[in-house]
């Protein structure tokens, strides 16, 4: 039993040793398994990223570029090329096995066999290159709406990005070809459109002799069908201001051949709006396309845009400069300035800064011409000799009417986007017109005629200005003050012949009372009696004559009515003051006071002479 137990104990010790050995072997095997699994995962990812499957090769070699699946295959090819570049940077030797395959897939080359397939000479880069060039060349086909459909290329923008990442020389070649082709197309389209557009402009336009101070003579129609019309039409805004309204500003562009068939004609600002709206629309579309398709921004996008649109913009500027050299229509030029200011804002809202320099160049042409035309008008008014204008009358002068229409036109346009520069120029013109009115008024012999002429002209200018300009504008305020001052002077001049003695006595008596010398009124009984009886016997006839004289003198019925009301009001105030003077102790006992007309009765009677519409 002892020997048996000893043998059993020995066997147990041997089994325990074997178990420990198996445990150690099992642990080692688990470690090797985990390591191999980790290596397999890493190597699997690497191999999957590097290996080019035969399906990818077949798709790229055989599928047309227009098929949707080719885009997915190119994206996969691009991803594998990027993975190879990354592994090459880490020194992975396996990259050498697939580099040749990828290169032959990307570019045109000679390879007898690729994954068991014969490889033709046209590969991915070559196919994309030819496809995009065909799309670019298709833009050369004639189009009637002056819009190039380059945005159709956007769905193939990954093709260009693929070239940019794998074959920059080919990408540059495509970009250069695009720039050359599109720049010629834009230049041709806009040169043709501009030429046709100018054929539907009004035949009669403002000339260098059509200035504000030039003698009024009949000439052919301006901005209308041919007819005999006065030169004043040049200074009238009419409906031309609608071109800068929101609805007209972004309205569809004019179609020249349609306008010609309908015998329609347009002023220059309408043609300018249509041309520049087409330019704005195409430029915004082109800039946004360039940024998205060619993957550029900032200065690079700006440079590429000007490479495409530069010739067209230069041609447009040259044409505008040539036209302005012989343009004398200040309203048209000013409307063009405001069209540019609005288009500049639209371009900014569309996030297209590439046209900023062009807008500045256009304004640099328009502003000096506008100032020159305005200065020519100022000089023409300044040099006008009233004695050479023929017969004069007290009605509004045609030069002041021209100024009123012209000034109200510019003021109403300027109110939309205020500009101090314009107000300064108009201020110079206003000074010359005011001086001109005074020079013409001086040609009348009597002060009354001078005042009638001044009031008629100030009233006419104020009325025209208030139709378009704001009531608080400088021009309106200035002429309102001039009109009020001359109206007050005219009323005094009007009351002087029939009631001059009464006016003189009231002023003298009030002066004596104010200085404490009222006792000197005792010697004026005879004069006062004569004034009381004279007023009582003649005031009705005098008022009637006064009313008729006013209504004959003033062309504006409202203005004449206002002057009559002002004169009657002043007469009532004068007679009321006369009553107060006679209420003084020195004249209270005067018998003629009984013949005084009651103030309320006088007011009732004077109301009967109030003109009615």
NORNOR-V735713 format. One record per backbone hydrogen bond with DSSP energy under -0.5 kcal/mol. NH is the residue of the N-H (numbers start at 0). CO is the residue of the C=O. Records with the same first field share a line. If there is no record, write none. Layout:
NH: CO  CO
This chain:
4: 0
5: 1
6: 2
7: 3
8: 4
9: 5
10: 6
11: 7
12: 8
13: 9
14: 10
15: 11
16: 12
17: 13
18: 14
19: 15
20: 16
21: 17
22: 18
23: 19
24: 20
25: 21
26: 22
27: 23
28: 24
29: 25
30: 26
31: 27
32: 28
33: 29
34: 30
35: 31
36: 32
37: 33
38: 34
39: 35
40: 36
41: 37
42: 38
43: 39
44: 40
45: 41
46: 42
47: 43
48: 44
49: 45
50: 46
52: 50
56: 52
57: 53
58: 54
59: 55
60: 56
61: 57
62: 58
66: 63
69: 66
70: 66  67
71: 67
72: 68
73: 69
74: 70
75: 71
76: 72
77: 73
78: 74
79: 75
80: 76
81: 77
82: 78
83: 79
84: 80
85: 81
86: 82
87: 83
88: 84
89: 85
90: 87
91: 86
94: 91
95: 92
96: 93
97: 93  94
98: 94
99: 95
101: 97
102: 98
103: 99
104: 100
105: 101
106: 102
110: 108
113: 116
116: 113
118: 110
119: 117
122: 120
123: 104
124: 105
126: 122
127: 123
128: 124
129: 125
130: 126
131: 127
132: 128
133: 129
134: 130
135: 131
136: 132
137: 133
138: 134  135
139: 136
140: 137
148: 146
149: 147
151: 148
152: 149
153: 150
154: 151
155: 152
156: 153
158: 155
159: 155
160: 156
161: 157
162: 158
163: 159
164: 160
165: 161
166: 162
170: 166
171: 167
172: 168
173: 169
174: 170
175: 171
176: 172
177: 173
178: 174
179: 175
180: 176
181: 177
182: 178
183: 179
184: 180
185: 181
186: 182
187: 183
188: 184
189: 185
190: 186
191: 187
192: 188
193: 189
194: 190
195: 191
196: 192
197: 193
198: 194  195
199: 196
200: 197
201: 265
204: 202
209: 206
210: 208
213: 210
216: 214
218: 228
220: 226
222: 203
228: 218  226
230: 216
232: 229
233: 230
234: 231
235: 232
239: 236
241: 238
242: 239
243: 240
244: 241
248: 244
249: 245
250: 247
255: 253
257: 254
258: 254
259: 255
260: 256
261: 257
262: 259
263: 258
265: 199
269: 266
270: 266
271: 267
272: 268
273: 269
274: 270
275: 271
276: 272
277: 273
278: 274
279: 275
280: 276
281: 277
282: 278
283: 279
284: 280
285: 281
286: 282
287: 283
288: 284
289: 285
290: 286
291: 287
292: 288
293: 289
295: 290
299: 296
300: 296
301: 297
302: 298
303: 299
304: 300
305: 301
306: 302
307: 303
308: 304
309: 305
312: 308
313: 309
314: 310
315: 311
316: 312
317: 313
318: 314
319: 315
320: 316
321: 317
322: 318
323: 319
324: 320
325: 322
326: 323
327: 205
329: 327
332: 328
333: 329
334: 330
335: 331
336: 332
337: 333
338: 334
339: 335
340: 336
341: 337
342: 338
343: 339
344: 340
345: 341
346: 342
347: 343
348: 344
349: 345
350: 347
351: 346
354: 351
355: 352
358: 354
359: 355
360: 356
361: 357
362: 358
363: 359
364: 360  361
365: 361
366: 362
368: 364
369: 365
370: 366
371: 367
372: 368
373: 369
374: 370
375: 371
376: 372
377: 373
378: 374
379: 375
380: 376
381: 377
382: 378
383: 380
385: 383
387: 384
388: 385
400: 396
401: 397
402: 398
403: 399
404: 400
405: 401
406: 402
407: 403
408: 404
409: 405
410: 406
411: 407
412: 408
413: 409
414: 410
415: 411  412
416: 412
417: 414
421: 418
422: 418
423: 419
424: 420
425: 421
426: 422
427: 423
428: 424
429: 425
430: 426
431: 427
432: 428
433: 429
434: 430
435: 431
436: 432
437: 433
438: 434
439: 435
440: 436
441: 437
442: 439
443: 440
449: 445
450: 446
451: 447
452: 448
453: 449
454: 450
455: 451
456: 452
457: 453
458: 454
459: 455
460: 456
461: 457
462: 458
463: 459
464: 460
465: 461
466: 462  463
467: 463  464
468: 464
472: 469
476: 472
477: 473
478: 474
479: 475
480: 476
481: 477
482: 478
483: 479
484: 480
485: 481
486: 482
487: 483
488: 484
489: 485
490: 486
491: 487
492: 488
493: 489
494: 490
495: 491
496: 492
497: 493
498: 494
499: 495
502: 498
503: 499
504: 500
505: 501
506: 502
507: 503
508: 504
509: 505
510: 506
511: 507
512: 508
513: 509
514: 510
515: 512
516: 511
519: 516
520: 517
521: 518
522: 519
523: 520
524: 521
527: 523
528: 524
529: 525
530: 526
531: 527
532: 528
533: 529
534: 530
535: 531
536: 532
537: 533
538: 534
541: 537
542: 538
543: 539
544: 540
545: 541
546: 542
547: 543
548: 544
549: 545
550: 546
551: 547
552: 548
553: 549
556: 554
559: 555
560: 556
561: 557
562: 558
563: 559
564: 560
565: 561
566: 562
567: 563
568: 564
569: 565
570: 566
571: 567
572: 568
573: 569
574: 570
575: 571
576: 572
577: 573
578: 574
579: 575
580: 576
581: 577
582: 578
583: 580
586: 583
587: 583
589: 586
592: 589
593: 590
594: 591
595: 592
601: 597
602: 598
603: 599
604: 600
605: 601
606: 602
607: 603  604
608: 605
609: 606
